[in-house]
């Protein structure tokens, strides 16, 4: 199997544990073996992604960063610059959650707080452009996924193609050129992964604390097969573009 690079954008005391959990979620969703995937963690402003030309593709995990923050730390500025280097290349890239906000802002669009979603189920509805997308061919017109975010894309720059929308998230998935994809939802998650992430970020504003038990109880009923299939399709596309 062609090698994939997983990039973690986690830092601080929780960083290592969250990065490891995300990595395991990606392995479970894609069916890849640990030895098929390399990991690079951008935990500080001296950490670099480095060359990626030797990889078939790159998956970038989520982050507690927000592009709508009033001020950026040196680490966030560094993360943004490192991600910009990825989309300038030709290696396929798949961004999860934070990456869609970053990508929209990087290309001149706007991000706000008009459509946040609490942790849990979301509906993903394919746009017309999805019919020609190599990752989405044959997908059902609507499928379920797991999500949780406090900011969202609002004005989409012309360089991006909207591939999916939703009743609670107007922009669920976009593509840049023919080699970069980004989702608002977490394509790597299942019920156990969502609970683990909720436990990590219990008081970060991703869900009402009074609804924790109700949300967790509802997670096993969410059919995430198509959301996970999206990551599997990306890995397959990277191996055979």
ChimeraX commands (.cxc) that place a marker at each C-alpha (Angstrom):
marker #1 position 0.00,0.00,0.00 radius 0.5
marker #1 position 1.22,3.53,-0.78 radius 0.5
marker #1 position 2.20,5.43,2.33 radius 0.5
marker #1 position -0.05,8.09,3.82 radius 0.5
marker #1 position 1.05,10.93,6.10 radius 0.5
marker #1 position -1.19,11.88,9.03 radius 0.5
marker #1 position -0.66,15.38,10.42 radius 0.5
marker #1 position -1.85,16.24,13.93 radius 0.5
marker #1 position -2.55,19.83,14.96 radius 0.5
marker #1 position -2.71,19.12,18.68 radius 0.5
marker #1 position -0.71,20.81,21.41 radius 0.5
marker #1 position -0.70,21.35,25.16 radius 0.5
marker #1 position -1.22,18.87,27.96 radius 0.5
marker #1 position -3.92,16.96,26.07 radius 0.5
marker #1 position -2.09,17.10,22.76 radius 0.5
marker #1 position -0.30,13.73,22.73 radius 0.5
marker #1 position -3.36,11.77,23.86 radius 0.5
marker #1 position -5.68,13.49,21.39 radius 0.5
marker #1 position -3.21,13.02,18.54 radius 0.5
marker #1 position -2.93,9.30,19.30 radius 0.5
marker #1 position -6.71,8.93,19.49 radius 0.5
marker #1 position -7.17,10.71,16.16 radius 0.5
marker #1 position -4.52,8.57,14.55 radius 0.5
marker #1 position -6.26,5.40,15.74 radius 0.5
marker #1 position -9.59,6.75,14.46 radius 0.5
marker #1 position -8.08,7.31,11.01 radius 0.5
marker #1 position -6.70,3.78,10.98 radius 0.5
marker #1 position -10.08,2.34,11.97 radius 0.5
marker #1 position -12.00,4.38,9.40 radius 0.5
marker #1 position -9.66,3.62,6.50 radius 0.5
marker #1 position -8.62,0.07,7.34 radius 0.5
marker #1 position -4.96,1.05,7.04 radius 0.5
marker #1 position -2.30,-0.58,9.16 radius 0.5
marker #1 position -0.20,1.47,11.56 radius 0.5
marker #1 position 2.91,0.64,9.55 radius 0.5
marker #1 position 1.32,2.15,6.40 radius 0.5
marker #1 position 0.97,5.61,7.94 radius 0.5
marker #1 position 3.54,8.10,9.19 radius 0.5
marker #1 position 2.64,10.82,11.69 radius 0.5
marker #1 position 3.91,14.35,12.11 radius 0.5
marker #1 position 2.66,16.43,15.03 radius 0.5
marker #1 position 2.68,20.22,14.89 radius 0.5
marker #1 position 2.68,20.74,18.65 radius 0.5
marker #1 position 4.89,23.83,18.66 radius 0.5
marker #1 position 6.03,26.63,16.40 radius 0.5
marker #1 position 9.30,24.85,15.65 radius 0.5
marker #1 position 7.60,21.68,14.36 radius 0.5
marker #1 position 7.46,21.38,10.58 radius 0.5
marker #1 position 5.53,19.16,8.19 radius 0.5
marker #1 position 8.58,18.85,5.99 radius 0.5
marker #1 position 8.65,17.29,2.52 radius 0.5
marker #1 position 5.55,15.33,1.53 radius 0.5
marker #1 position 6.42,14.45,-2.06 radius 0.5
marker #1 position 7.26,10.88,-1.08 radius 0.5
marker #1 position 3.72,10.24,0.18 radius 0.5
marker #1 position 0.68,9.16,-1.79 radius 0.5
marker #1 position -1.52,11.48,0.25 radius 0.5
marker #1 position -1.88,13.52,3.44 radius 0.5
marker #1 position -4.68,13.50,6.04 radius 0.5
marker #1 position -4.82,16.49,8.40 radius 0.5
marker #1 position -6.70,15.98,11.66 radius 0.5
marker #1 position -8.83,18.48,13.53 radius 0.5
marker #1 position -7.76,21.15,15.98 radius 0.5
marker #1 position -9.09,23.25,18.83 radius 0.5
marker #1 position -7.80,26.31,16.95 radius 0.5
marker #1 position -10.29,28.79,15.53 radius 0.5
marker #1 position -9.63,31.00,12.53 radius 0.5
marker #1 position -12.10,33.51,14.03 radius 0.5
marker #1 position -9.90,34.03,17.11 radius 0.5
marker #1 position -9.31,37.78,17.67 radius 0.5
marker #1 position -5.56,37.20,17.93 radius 0.5
marker #1 position -3.33,34.37,16.75 radius 0.5
marker #1 position -0.57,32.89,18.87 radius 0.5
marker #1 position 2.82,32.31,17.22 radius 0.5
marker #1 position 1.90,28.61,17.13 radius 0.5
marker #1 position -1.35,29.26,15.25 radius 0.5
marker #1 position 0.43,31.52,12.77 radius 0.5
marker #1 position 2.94,28.72,12.26 radius 0.5
marker #1 position 0.21,26.10,11.75 radius 0.5
marker #1 position -1.47,28.27,9.12 radius 0.5
marker #1 position 1.80,28.72,7.24 radius 0.5
marker #1 position 2.56,25.00,7.34 radius 0.5
marker #1 position -0.90,24.10,6.02 radius 0.5
marker #1 position -0.51,26.64,3.21 radius 0.5
marker #1 position 2.56,24.77,2.03 radius 0.5
marker #1 position 0.44,21.62,1.63 radius 0.5
marker #1 position -2.14,23.05,-0.74 radius 0.5
marker #1 position 0.53,24.63,-2.95 radius 0.5
marker #1 position 1.88,21.19,-3.80 radius 0.5
marker #1 position 0.37,18.38,-5.85 radius 0.5
marker #1 position 0.11,15.65,-3.22 radius 0.5
marker #1 position -3.58,14.93,-2.41 radius 0.5
marker #1 position -4.70,16.34,0.96 radius 0.5
marker #1 position -7.78,15.66,3.08 radius 0.5
marker #1 position -8.60,18.18,5.85 radius 0.5
marker #1 position -10.97,17.32,8.71 radius 0.5
marker #1 position -13.10,19.94,10.52 radius 0.5
marker #1 position -10.75,22.86,11.40 radius 0.5
marker #1 position -9.19,22.51,7.98 radius 0.5
marker #1 position -12.33,23.57,6.15 radius 0.5
marker #1 position -12.45,26.87,8.05 radius 0.5
marker #1 position -8.73,27.39,7.53 radius 0.5
marker #1 position -8.97,26.61,3.80 radius 0.5
marker #1 position -11.89,28.98,3.25 radius 0.5
marker #1 position -10.12,31.80,5.10 radius 0.5
marker #1 position -6.78,31.11,3.41 radius 0.5
marker #1 position -8.35,31.50,-0.03 radius 0.5
marker #1 position -10.12,34.75,0.83 radius 0.5
marker #1 position -13.52,33.56,2.04 radius 0.5
marker #1 position -15.10,34.32,5.39 radius 0.5
marker #1 position -15.70,32.21,8.49 radius 0.5
marker #1 position -18.13,33.04,11.28 radius 0.5
marker #1 position -20.44,31.56,13.89 radius 0.5
marker #1 position -23.73,31.47,11.99 radius 0.5
marker #1 position -24.08,27.67,11.94 radius 0.5
marker #1 position -22.29,25.96,14.83 radius 0.5
marker #1 position -23.18,22.34,15.52 radius 0.5
marker #1 position -23.09,20.63,18.89 radius 0.5
marker #1 position -21.27,17.31,19.11 radius 0.5
marker #1 position -23.34,14.52,17.62 radius 0.5
marker #1 position -25.14,13.58,14.43 radius 0.5
marker #1 position -25.27,15.76,11.33 radius 0.5
marker #1 position -26.81,15.27,7.89 radius 0.5
marker #1 position -24.61,15.61,4.80 radius 0.5
marker #1 position -26.38,16.37,1.51 radius 0.5
marker #1 position -24.49,16.08,-1.77 radius 0.5
marker #1 position -24.38,19.10,-4.06 radius 0.5
marker #1 position -24.59,18.80,-7.85 radius 0.5
marker #1 position -20.80,19.01,-8.18 radius 0.5
marker #1 position -20.42,15.81,-6.17 radius 0.5
marker #1 position -21.47,13.75,-9.17 radius 0.5
marker #1 position -18.13,14.35,-10.85 radius 0.5
marker #1 position -15.99,14.05,-7.74 radius 0.5
marker #1 position -13.77,10.95,-7.54 radius 0.5
marker #1 position -14.36,10.51,-3.81 radius 0.5
marker #1 position -18.15,10.83,-3.92 radius 0.5
marker #1 position -19.25,8.90,-7.00 radius 0.5
marker #1 position -21.91,6.39,-6.02 radius 0.5
marker #1 position -22.61,7.96,-2.63 radius 0.5
marker #1 position -26.22,8.31,-1.46 radius 0.5
marker #1 position -27.64,11.83,-1.83 radius 0.5
marker #1 position -27.80,12.19,1.96 radius 0.5
marker #1 position -25.79,10.41,4.62 radius 0.5
marker #1 position -25.06,10.75,8.34 radius 0.5
marker #1 position -21.83,11.79,10.01 radius 0.5
marker #1 position -20.58,12.95,13.39 radius 0.5
marker #1 position -19.61,16.53,14.02 radius 0.5
marker #1 position -18.95,19.26,16.58 radius 0.5
marker #1 position -17.72,22.79,15.81 radius 0.5
marker #1 position -18.17,26.37,16.96 radius 0.5
marker #1 position -17.30,28.19,13.71 radius 0.5
marker #1 position -18.19,27.58,10.08 radius 0.5
marker #1 position -17.55,28.79,6.52 radius 0.5
marker #1 position -19.90,31.58,5.44 radius 0.5
marker #1 position -18.69,33.10,2.16 radius 0.5
marker #1 position -16.99,30.56,-0.09 radius 0.5
marker #1 position -14.16,31.80,-2.32 radius 0.5
marker #1 position -14.54,31.07,-6.06 radius 0.5
marker #1 position -11.52,28.75,-6.02 radius 0.5
marker #1 position -13.48,26.23,-3.94 radius 0.5
marker #1 position -16.12,23.80,-5.20 radius 0.5
marker #1 position -18.89,23.01,-2.71 radius 0.5
marker #1 position -19.47,19.26,-2.76 radius 0.5
marker #1 position -21.92,18.88,0.13 radius 0.5
marker #1 position -24.26,20.98,2.22 radius 0.5
marker #1 position -26.64,20.22,5.08 radius 0.5
marker #1 position -29.66,21.53,6.97 radius 0.5
marker #1 position -27.55,22.54,9.98 radius 0.5
marker #1 position -24.21,23.13,8.25 radius 0.5
marker #1 position -24.56,24.98,4.92 radius 0.5
marker #1 position -21.06,23.93,3.86 radius 0.5
marker #1 position -20.21,20.33,4.72 radius 0.5
marker #1 position -17.51,19.56,2.14 radius 0.5
marker #1 position -15.41,21.44,-0.39 radius 0.5
marker #1 position -12.68,20.71,-2.93 radius 0.5
marker #1 position -9.78,22.92,-3.99 radius 0.5
marker #1 position -8.46,22.16,-7.46 radius 0.5
marker #1 position -8.33,18.44,-8.08 radius 0.5
marker #1 position -6.22,17.39,-5.10 radius 0.5
marker #1 position -7.47,19.02,-1.87 radius 0.5
marker #1 position -10.66,18.11,0.03 radius 0.5
marker #1 position -12.02,19.38,3.34 radius 0.5
marker #1 position -15.01,18.35,5.44 radius 0.5
marker #1 position -16.80,20.15,8.25 radius 0.5
marker #1 position -17.83,16.80,9.73 radius 0.5
marker #1 position -15.48,14.20,11.16 radius 0.5
marker #1 position -15.10,11.54,8.47 radius 0.5
marker #1 position -12.83,9.52,10.77 radius 0.5
marker #1 position -15.23,9.13,13.69 radius 0.5
marker #1 position -17.54,6.43,14.98 radius 0.5
marker #1 position -19.52,6.45,18.23 radius 0.5
marker #1 position -16.59,5.45,20.44 radius 0.5
marker #1 position -14.33,8.03,18.80 radius 0.5
marker #1 position -16.91,10.78,19.30 radius 0.5
marker #1 position -17.28,9.99,23.00 radius 0.5
marker #1 position -13.51,9.97,23.45 radius 0.5
marker #1 position -13.23,13.37,21.78 radius 0.5
marker #1 position -16.09,14.75,23.88 radius 0.5
marker #1 position -14.30,13.58,27.00 radius 0.5
marker #1 position -11.08,15.30,25.92 radius 0.5
marker #1 position -12.87,18.59,25.23 radius 0.5
marker #1 position -15.62,18.36,27.83 radius 0.5
marker #1 position -15.71,22.07,28.65 radius 0.5
marker #1 position -14.60,23.61,25.34 radius 0.5
marker #1 position -18.08,24.66,24.25 radius 0.5
marker #1 position -18.68,21.89,21.71 radius 0.5
marker #1 position -21.88,20.74,23.44 radius 0.5
marker #1 position -24.10,21.73,26.39 radius 0.5
marker #1 position -22.71,19.95,29.44 radius 0.5
marker #1 position -26.23,19.10,30.59 radius 0.5
marker #1 position -26.74,17.12,27.37 radius 0.5
marker #1 position -23.57,15.02,27.58 radius 0.5
marker #1 position -25.31,11.80,28.64 radius 0.5
marker #1 position -28.08,12.19,26.06 radius 0.5
marker #1 position -25.61,12.82,23.23 radius 0.5
marker #1 position -23.40,9.89,24.19 radius 0.5
marker #1 position -26.42,7.57,24.42 radius 0.5
marker #1 position -27.47,8.58,20.90 radius 0.5
marker #1 position -24.11,8.02,19.21 radius 0.5
marker #1 position -24.29,4.23,18.59 radius 0.5
marker #1 position -27.44,4.71,16.50 radius 0.5
marker #1 position -25.66,7.00,14.01 radius 0.5
marker #1 position -24.74,5.13,10.82 radius 0.5
marker #1 position -21.34,6.57,9.86 radius 0.5
marker #1 position -20.48,4.01,7.17 radius 0.5
marker #1 position -20.55,6.56,4.34 radius 0.5
marker #1 position -18.65,9.20,6.29 radius 0.5
marker #1 position -15.92,6.64,6.96 radius 0.5
marker #1 position -16.11,5.45,3.35 radius 0.5
marker #1 position -15.08,8.94,2.30 radius 0.5
marker #1 position -11.68,8.52,3.96 radius 0.5
marker #1 position -11.33,5.04,2.49 radius 0.5
marker #1 position -12.04,6.50,-0.95 radius 0.5
marker #1 position -9.40,9.17,-0.37 radius 0.5
marker #1 position -6.78,6.55,0.49 radius 0.5
marker #1 position -7.77,4.52,-2.57 radius 0.5
marker #1 position -7.62,7.62,-4.77 radius 0.5
marker #1 position -4.14,8.41,-3.48 radius 0.5
marker #1 position -2.97,4.93,-4.41 radius 0.5
marker #1 position -4.62,5.04,-7.85 radius 0.5
marker #1 position -5.33,8.68,-8.85 radius 0.5
marker link #1:1,2 radius 0.2
marker link #1:2,3 radius 0.2
marker link #1:3,4 radius 0.2
marker link #1:4,5 radius 0.2
marker link #1:5,6 radius 0.2
marker link #1:6,7 radius 0.2
marker link #1:7,8 radius 0.2
marker link #1:8,9 radius 0.2
marker link #1:9,10 radius 0.2
marker link #1:10,11 radius 0.2
marker link #1:11,12 radius 0.2
marker link #1:12,13 radius 0.2
marker link #1:13,14 radius 0.2
marker link #1:14,15 radius 0.2
marker link #1:15,16 radius 0.2
marker link #1:16,17 radius 0.2
marker link #1:17,18 radius 0.2
marker link #1:18,19 radius 0.2
marker link #1:19,20 radius 0.2
marker link #1:20,21 radius 0.2
marker link #1:21,22 radius 0.2
marker link #1:22,23 radius 0.2
marker link #1:23,24 radius 0.2
marker link #1:24,25 radius 0.2
marker link #1:25,26 radius 0.2
marker link #1:26,27 radius 0.2
marker link #1:27,28 radius 0.2
marker link #1:28,29 radius 0.2
marker link #1:29,30 radius 0.2
marker link #1:30,31 radius 0.2
marker link #1:31,32 radius 0.2
marker link #1:32,33 radius 0.2
marker link #1:33,34 radius 0.2
marker link #1:34,35 radius 0.2
marker link #1:35,36 radius 0.2
marker link #1:36,37 radius 0.2
marker link #1:37,38 radius 0.2
marker link #1:38,39 radius 0.2
marker link #1:39,40 radius 0.2
marker link #1:40,41 radius 0.2
marker link #1:41,42 radius 0.2
marker link #1:42,43 radius 0.2
marker link #1:43,44 radius 0.2
marker link #1:44,45 radius 0.2
marker link #1:45,46 radius 0.2
marker link #1:46,47 radius 0.2
marker link #1:47,48 radius 0.2
marker link #1:48,49 radius 0.2
marker link #1:49,50 radius 0.2
marker link #1:50,51 radius 0.2
marker link #1:51,52 radius 0.2
marker link #1:52,53 radius 0.2
marker link #1:53,54 radius 0.2
marker link #1:54,55 radius 0.2
marker link #1:55,56 radius 0.2
marker link #1:56,57 radius 0.2
marker link #1:57,58 radius 0.2
marker link #1:58,59 radius 0.2
marker link #1:59,60 radius 0.2
marker link #1:60,61 radius 0.2
marker link #1:61,62 radius 0.2
marker link #1:62,63 radius 0.2
marker link #1:63,64 radius 0.2
marker link #1:64,65 radius 0.2
marker link #1:65,66 radius 0.2
marker link #1:66,67 radius 0.2
marker link #1:67,68 radius 0.2
marker link #1:68,69 radius 0.2
marker link #1:69,70 radius 0.2
marker link #1:70,71 radius 0.2
marker link #1:71,72 radius 0.2
marker link #1:72,73 radius 0.2
marker link #1:73,74 radius 0.2
marker link #1:74,75 radius 0.2
marker link #1:75,76 radius 0.2
marker link #1:76,77 radius 0.2
marker link #1:77,78 radius 0.2
marker link #1:78,79 radius 0.2
marker link #1:79,80 radius 0.2
marker link #1:80,81 radius 0.2
marker link #1:81,82 radius 0.2
marker link #1:82,83 radius 0.2
marker link #1:83,84 radius 0.2
marker link #1:84,85 radius 0.2
marker link #1:85,86 radius 0.2
marker link #1:86,87 radius 0.2
marker link #1:87,88 radius 0.2
marker link #1:88,89 radius 0.2
marker link #1:89,90 radius 0.2
marker link #1:90,91 radius 0.2
marker link #1:91,92 radius 0.2
marker link #1:92,93 radius 0.2
marker link #1:93,94 radius 0.2
marker link #1:94,95 radius 0.2
marker link #1:95,96 radius 0.2
marker link #1:96,97 radius 0.2
marker link #1:97,98 radius 0.2
marker link #1:98,99 radius 0.2
marker link #1:99,100 radius 0.2
marker link #1:100,101 radius 0.2
marker link #1:101,102 radius 0.2
marker link #1:102,103 radius 0.2
marker link #1:103,104 radius 0.2
marker link #1:104,105 radius 0.2
marker link #1:105,106 radius 0.2
marker link #1:106,107 radius 0.2
marker link #1:107,108 radius 0.2
marker link #1:108,109 radius 0.2
marker link #1:109,110 radius 0.2
marker link #1:110,111 radius 0.2
marker link #1:111,112 radius 0.2
marker link #1:112,113 radius 0.2
marker link #1:113,114 radius 0.2
marker link #1:114,115 radius 0.2
marker link #1:115,116 radius 0.2
marker link #1:116,117 radius 0.2
marker link #1:117,118 radius 0.2
marker link #1:118,119 radius 0.2
marker link #1:119,120 radius 0.2
marker link #1:120,121 radius 0.2
marker link #1:121,122 radius 0.2
marker link #1:122,123 radius 0.2
marker link #1:123,124 radius 0.2
marker link #1:124,125 radius 0.2
marker link #1:125,126 radius 0.2
marker link #1:126,127 radius 0.2
marker link #1:127,128 radius 0.2
marker link #1:128,129 radius 0.2
marker link #1:129,130 radius 0.2
marker link #1:130,131 radius 0.2
marker link #1:131,132 radius 0.2
marker link #1:132,133 radius 0.2
marker link #1:133,134 radius 0.2
marker link #1:134,135 radius 0.2
marker link #1:135,136 radius 0.2
marker link #1:136,137 radius 0.2
marker link #1:137,138 radius 0.2
marker link #1:138,139 radius 0.2
marker link #1:139,140 radius 0.2
marker link #1:140,141 radius 0.2
marker link #1:141,142 radius 0.2
marker link #1:142,143 radius 0.2
marker link #1:143,144 radius 0.2
marker link #1:144,145 radius 0.2
marker link #1:145,146 radius 0.2
marker link #1:146,147 radius 0.2
marker link #1:147,148 radius 0.2
marker link #1:148,149 radius 0.2
marker link #1:149,150 radius 0.2
marker link #1:150,151 radius 0.2
marker link #1:151,152 radius 0.2
marker link #1:152,153 radius 0.2
marker link #1:153,154 radius 0.2
marker link #1:154,155 radius 0.2
marker link #1:155,156 radius 0.2
marker link #1:156,157 radius 0.2
marker link #1:157,158 radius 0.2
marker link #1:158,159 radius 0.2
marker link #1:159,160 radius 0.2
marker link #1:160,161 radius 0.2
marker link #1:161,162 radius 0.2
marker link #1:162,163 radius 0.2
marker link #1:163,164 radius 0.2
marker link #1:164,165 radius 0.2
marker link #1:165,166 radius 0.2
marker link #1:166,167 radius 0.2
marker link #1:167,168 radius 0.2
marker link #1:168,169 radius 0.2
marker link #1:169,170 radius 0.2
marker link #1:170,171 radius 0.2
marker link #1:171,172 radius 0.2
marker link #1:172,173 radius 0.2
marker link #1:173,174 radius 0.2
marker link #1:174,175 radius 0.2
marker link #1:175,176 radius 0.2
marker link #1:176,177 radius 0.2
marker link #1:177,178 radius 0.2
marker link #1:178,179 radius 0.2
marker link #1:179,180 radius 0.2
marker link #1:180,181 radius 0.2
marker link #1:181,182 radius 0.2
marker link #1:182,183 radius 0.2
marker link #1:183,184 radius 0.2
marker link #1:184,185 radius 0.2
marker link #1:185,186 radius 0.2
marker link #1:186,187 radius 0.2
marker link #1:187,188 radius 0.2
marker link #1:188,189 radius 0.2
marker link #1:189,190 radius 0.2
marker link #1:190,191 radius 0.2
marker link #1:191,192 radius 0.2
marker link #1:192,193 radius 0.2
marker link #1:193,194 radius 0.2
marker link #1:194,195 radius 0.2
marker link #1:195,196 radius 0.2
marker link #1:196,197 radius 0.2
marker link #1:197,198 radius 0.2
marker link #1:198,199 radius 0.2
marker link #1:199,200 radius 0.2
marker link #1:200,201 radius 0.2
marker link #1:201,202 radius 0.2
marker link #1:202,203 radius 0.2
marker link #1:203,204 radius 0.2
marker link #1:204,205 radius 0.2
marker link #1:205,206 radius 0.2
marker link #1:206,207 radius 0.2
marker link #1:207,208 radius 0.2
marker link #1:208,209 radius 0.2
marker link #1:209,210 radius 0.2
marker link #1:210,211 radius 0.2
marker link #1:211,212 radius 0.2
marker link #1:212,213 radius 0.2
marker link #1:213,214 radius 0.2
marker link #1:214,215 radius 0.2
marker link #1:215,216 radius 0.2
marker link #1:216,217 radius 0.2
marker link #1:217,218 radius 0.2
marker link #1:218,219 radius 0.2
marker link #1:219,220 radius 0.2
marker link #1:220,221 radius 0.2
marker link #1:221,222 radius 0.2
marker link #1:222,223 radius 0.2
marker link #1:223,224 radius 0.2
marker link #1:224,225 radius 0.2
marker link #1:225,226 radius 0.2
marker link #1:226,227 radius 0.2
marker link #1:227,228 radius 0.2
marker link #1:228,229 radius 0.2
marker link #1:229,230 radius 0.2
marker link #1:230,231 radius 0.2
marker link #1:231,232 radius 0.2
marker link #1:232,233 radius 0.2
marker link #1:233,234 radius 0.2
marker link #1:234,235 radius 0.2
marker link #1:235,236 radius 0.2
marker link #1:236,237 radius 0.2
marker link #1:237,238 radius 0.2
marker link #1:238,239 radius 0.2
marker link #1:239,240 radius 0.2
marker link #1:240,241 radius 0.2
view
